[in-house]
Amino acid sequence: MPRTPSRHTPRVAVPLTLTLATGALLVATACAGDAGRSAASDSAAASASTASAVVRFDSTHELSAVSNVGAAPILALAPDGRHATAWVSAPNGGTDGRLHVLVTRDGAPSGDGIMRELTDVLGPIEPHGEAPPKLAWVNRKDGGLTLGALYVVGKLVPGRRFPASALRFVRSDDGGNSWSAPVTVTDDTTKALVEGLETDFGSHNFHALHGAPDGTFHVAWLDGRHGKSAVYTTHSTDGGVTWAPNVRVVPAGASLTEACPCCRTAIAADNNGRVYLAWRAVMTDSAAPGGGSAGTTGATQGAGAGRDPHAAHGGAAARRTIRDIVVARSDDNGRSWGTPVRVHHDDWVFDGCPHAGPSLAVDSAGALHAAWWTGKPGAAGVFYSQSRDGAQTFAPAQPLGVADASQPAHVQLAVRGRSVVATWDDGTRRVPQVVMRVSSNGGGSFAEAVPVSESGRAAAFPVLMVSPTGNAVTVAWSEQAPDAAQAAAKARPNMRDPKAVMPLPRVGNSQVLVRRGVIGGTAVAERTSSDRFRPLAVGDAAPAFSGEVLVGAGVGDTVQLAASGQVTLVNIWATWCTSCKEEMADLQALFERYRQSGLRVVAVSVDQGSPAKVQRFAQAERLGFSVVHDPAGTIQASYGVVGVPETLLIDRAGVVRWKTAGNIHGALPAARAAIDAALQPTLAMRPSVSPQRP
């Protein structure tokens, strides 16, 4: 039965404005080459000249008040002006995810509309922020509109480390009042791989849904059916009733065939039938020893790896990979795809799991707009570019929110007329805050960043919608208080059953918030440098951290990091990260080589939930060094870890002597040199900066 629409309680309006420090732009100029210098200086100058093009927001509303809790929001604007909003909720914030869809005439979050709660017979709908349910509208041949929703259903399968996933689609032909039965858009079968697993399930996630101007629904996702993660697509020309055969975008063995398996895809289409698809590609670092040419993976397809939705980070442990954004174009409605093109040579060398994909939008003139996040040290953050030749080439990247370091940010674009709007959860802050920048000249320059969410709260995964006139915006996001998020992590069941597996994701106590804004002038306030996100650097004093040893040296003891009087190699990892698991043999070799000389190796797992999976993995690998479990991720926050794996060497005085991000294999010579030096008692360093970290 349909729920009765309710009016949502507004929060007190807070007049928030923000200027990103000019220093963030200057950092990019020092690290991005001539193109980066030009883009940064042009952007800084343009921001000064268009400072009035900021946004004035109304009060913040709790959309998920009607469902108690909520996560993973999405917005979609219909051609006739109707607004569709969706999020995932679950009773008591648990794992039984349901999709809530609200359709209103004027888009007002407190206005009357049609609210429906949708469930799926296959299982719970996942509330994954990087892979949320997607909404899109298309025109029908009879003149009506169809609203489509695409989401992932998770399923626990015996013998699997991760839940299997099914990609499902539902549609409404009457503005959200009634909905069709769900259908599966993927056409592979995994029965031969896992006995008893329905054909709908496999490794299908990090999806995109787009309603093209010609009435076609386009869908993309990451798929592991043949081993390494790859991008697949399908489309429907009858409003989602039937779907075309699945297409692998880049053939196996071709350049850029491997996709980063934990970053979302993005789709956009123009009025001329062109369809664009973006994702984060995996390519070999040509500068690394043994590396191939940039833009190739040099990896073979591993049989059966596709059973794990997070499988396939990289291949051989020696391979150092670049994770940059690429775009491919289809000129035949998604039946085939051209060769992918890199949007910008970030050359971010990282063999890990960033969970941050790109965003695409096409304007009425056919220009393609792209935004993305990169974690490249020295020029980390959110960038923007555009192409006016059908994604053959892209303009120099403009830094929208860039600093020396940044946590993963999740950027979304929307374009209407000459207005280009970008919003993201600013990872250059210690506690991410949703911000927005607006261009009123088609992306040529952007005004200062304006905060959307309140400071001091953990705001994440914003989504965006711009009015047909281009002068009004709506933003929704998920939010928790930082202490509430940590408390929820610590309160998760501590399952010690050796047969336990990773549970289905919980909604938790998060809320979906929404704000509406009007583009116009307002005052601008600087933010302080103390609010910036700053990873732990060489020469810093390591923050204190303690945890119980689950497996390896000192089982049952409480290990202390920082100024412990020992030389300690600290590895921050997770069982769901393939690169982390691949480097364990190298960590074990370092431990065996240096343990008699006084080196301590401590691997801190940031897996959420039970420690059972961490124990099982460490025992199966016969790891001799100390393995600690940190389900709340406190070491990630205090050490400023961007992504796993990350490894740091801390000397006897508690000073960081060396660090590396990604698989340690390619950095082993540097690691051994740093260990040799740190084990010499006469070479102890002292902190080069204040030991007190914010």
Beta strands, then each sheet from edge to edge (+ up, - down):
strand 1: 54-57
strand 2: 61-62
strand 3: 71-77
strand 4: 83-89
strand 5: 98-104
strand 6: 113-118
strand 7: 134-139
strand 8: 145-155
strand 9: 164-172
strand 10: 183-184
strand 11: 204-211
strand 12: 217-223
strand 13: 230-236
strand 14: 247-248
strand 15: 266-269
strand 16: 275-284
strand 17: 321-330
strand 18: 341-342
strand 19: 359-362
strand 20: 368-374
strand 21: 380-387
strand 22: 398-403
strand 23: 412-416
strand 24: 419-426
strand 25: 433-439
strand 26: 450-451
strand 27: 458-466
strand 28: 472-480
strand 29: 511-520
strand 30: 546-551
strand 31: 558-560
strand 32: 567-573
strand 33: 599-605
strand 34: 626-629
strand 35: 646-650
strand 36: 656-661
sheet 1: 1+ 29- 2+
sheet 2: 1+ 29- 28+ 27-
sheet 3: 3+ 4- 5+ 6-
sheet 4: 7+ 8- 9+ 10-
sheet 5: 11+ 12- 13+ 14-
sheet 6: 15+ 16- 17+ 18-
sheet 7: 19+ 20- 21+ 22-
sheet 8: 23+ 24- 25+ 26-
sheet 9: 31+ 30- 34+ 33+ 32+ 35- 36+
end
